[in-house]
């Protein structure tokens, strides 16, 4: 009786060992299937356009309204510049960013610069110049309230895009090279006014 009981216990133990091995293999293969969809994110030297809607067929942002488009430049591996675009006035802000997995954390800090265009009506210029408006441009600098925005990366037809609760959707920019845009910001002293080197 003792021998048969020992035999039954041994068989049950061996059976339990064999069953736990496939479970471990199964969890390992499940872990491999859960690898991130997006490749490691490298944003230095890139520019993204953000807007309230996204055309998922073409993987492009739609921002067909005034003051609802934002351009975010990543000139290096730790700083960013955000340009909040409007038809007349733009606002420039900057800060630092860090990447953790599929998340990018934008930490706004320092100063912001408002680029303000004033329109002045001149009725007497219509006869001589054919135009009733003259424009002047000025910059106002103010403290930027510290805030953090979180971008979550996703793939759209092989393109890395972003979703943000505050800036909506973002896709790679087609507005020109980042070097040219940063050069323009330097020439207009916007980077200097923000305190960014």
Secondary structure as GFF3:
##gff-version 3
##sequence-region A 1 197
A	DSSP	alpha_helix	2	33	.	.	.	ID=ss1
A	DSSP	beta_strand	46	51	.	.	.	ID=ss2
A	DSSP	beta_strand	53	55	.	.	.	ID=ss3
A	DSSP	beta_strand	60	62	.	.	.	ID=ss4
A	DSSP	beta_strand	69	74	.	.	.	ID=ss5
A	DSSP	beta_strand	79	85	.	.	.	ID=ss6
A	DSSP	beta_strand	90	100	.	.	.	ID=ss7
A	DSSP	beta_strand	103	108	.	.	.	ID=ss8
A	DSSP	beta_strand	111	121	.	.	.	ID=ss9
A	DSSP	alpha_helix	125	129	.	.	.	ID=ss10
A	DSSP	beta_strand	133	143	.	.	.	ID=ss11
A	DSSP	beta_strand	147	156	.	.	.	ID=ss12
A	DSSP	beta_strand	159	164	.	.	.	ID=ss13
A	DSSP	beta_strand	168	172	.	.	.	ID=ss14
A	DSSP	alpha_helix	178	187	.	.	.	ID=ss15
A	DSSP	alpha_helix	190	194	.	.	.	ID=ss16
###
